[in-house]
């Protein structure tokens, strides 16, 4: 197999040892191929799959770039099927409290694998990861997404693609104690001859990655060592992460119902005496829908099945304690424009609902936590 041959050409660190300190000298990997220019393949939604760019679905990108390691080299590298290469980076602190929420990502990869049904990959994010040491939590990751039906090679030649992952509704919440806020990430493929574009430019990204053979059981047995490509190209991989405005976090019902079917997003931070814009969309089609918005000091989680509404949805921002005035804010073409005045500092929660012709709710959105100074 390709992987066996590749391993035979490398100087591996002893399998029995624990992860080395960050200053350990990396071994050199020669698993590189010339990459072709990537083709944009579309937007991937967990649970729904890939929507090619020539179809009507469009995803509004999250407004803030959290991490950008996307200056592409001319090469890609291939770990082999079920092999995990973990890269690392750091997130700039931008909230008053520790924590970050990832709403989207962009990956760029190449493959020679011919798969009529498409490739399968597991995209993983770890809360902390040190260069040449990896995440202490391995094999447990903070967030994991299984991607199926990704474009493969049509003819066995190199084919390269860029895909956007829309994680709204499947947000990745990271605990980020201290600064810098380090994280690790990986993509585990189900095929040989497939791997990520090498790239550079992201803060906290070192010229190394760590290798785990996920079928070897324990962390020490699975740890294959710290690697680089000898400096050319840099041993970093193409990734962008996206999030919402500062002090703004999506909140979800712990057991959402069928009518928890709308997505509420914030374009700007909620700040006194400044215009804030929020958008309401259908969670599946991402079409903008009109509705009403309310803002509350309290977060609840109340199923509306047990109320007179009989709706399989959850009230997350307390409607009886909504901000006054106005009682409700109506959208125009799916957009709410809010200029708060005199909001006391602290946590506030917004939520929206779509109404029928009689003014009764027929669908609810997620809530958004706003930390107001």
C-alpha positions, 0 to 999 in steps of 0.5 A, a space after each residue: 500500500 502507498 502508506 506502508 511504502 511512505 512510512 518505510 522512507 521516514 525516520 519515525 520517533 519511538 512509538 512507546 514514548 510520550 509526546 515530545 516537548 515542543 522543542 523536539 526536532 521534527 522528522 522529515 516527510 517526503 509525502 508531497 506532490 505538485 498541486 493543481 489550482 483548486 476548483 471551488 466545489 461549493 458549500 457543505 452543510 452537516 446533515 445535508 451535504 455539498 451544494 455545488 456552486 451552480 445551484 440556487 443555494 447560497 450561504 451567507 458567510 460569517 462576518 469575522 475571519 477567526 483564523 487564516 492559514 490560506 496562503 497556498 503553496 504549490 504542493 499537497 501532502 497525503 497522510 494515507 487513509 485513517 491517518 491523522 495529521 494535526 496542525 495548530 494555530 492560535 485565535 486572537 482573544 476578542 471577547 470579554 470572557 474566555 471562549 470562541 465559537 466557530 460558525 464556518 470553515 474553508 478547506 482546500 485539498 487534492 486527491 488522486 482517488 477515484 470514488 464515484 460516491 465521493 470521498 469521506 472525511 472527518 474534520 476535527 477541532 481541538 481546544 489546545 494543541 502544542 507544536 510537536 506535542 499535539 493536543 493533550 485530549 487526543 483522541 477526544 476532540 472538541 468538535 468533529 464533523 463527518 463529511 461525505 460525498 466530497 469531490 474525488 478525482 474523475 480520472 486518477 489524476 491530481 484534482 484539487 478542490 476548495 469547500 466551505 463548511 457552513 457550521 451554523 446550527 452545528 457551531 463549534 464552541 471552544 474553551 480558550 483559557 489564557 492567551 494565546 488561544 491555541 487550537 489544533 485541527 485535522 482532516 482524516 480521510 478514508 482514501 490514500 492519495 488524498 490530503 490537504 494543500 500545504 499553506 502558511 500565514 496563520 498566527 501560531 502555525 508552526 512549521 511542523 505537524 504531529 501524526 497519529 495512527 488512529 487504529 493503534 489504540 492508546 495515545 502513546 501507541 498511536 503517536 507517530 511523531 512530529 514532522 515537517 517537509 524540511 522547510 520547503 514547503 512549510 508544514 502547515 495546511 490550508 484552513 480558514 475559520 469564521 465566526 460572528 461579531 465580538 461578544 455574540 454567540 449562537 444558542 441552541 435548544 438542547 433537544 431541538 424540535 421540528 419547528 426549531 427551523 430558522 437561523 438567526 445570525 448577527 451581522 454586528 455586535 449589539 451596542 448601545 446607540 449603534 445600529 445592529 443588524 440581524 438576519 432570519 433565514 430558513 435553516 435548510 434553504 437559507 432563504 431569508 424569511 420575515 418574522 418578529 424579533 424579541 430581546 430578553 435579559 433571561 434565557 429559558 428553554 421551554 418547549 412550546 408543545 406543552 403550551 397553547 401553541 402546540 408547536 414543536 419548538 423552543 422558547 430560548 429568550 424569555 418572551 414575557 420579559 422581552 425588551 420594551 419598547 418596542 415589544 416586537 421588532 419586525 423584519 424587512 426582507 429577513 433583516 432586523 435593524 435594531 438601535 438599542 438605547 440604555 441597555 444595562 451592561 450584561 447578557 441579553 438574548 435575542 430570538 425570532 419567530 416566523 408568523 402565520 397570517 393570524 400572527 401565530 408562530 409557526 417556526 422559531 430560530 435559535 437564540 443569540 447571546 449578546 454581551 453588552 458593555 
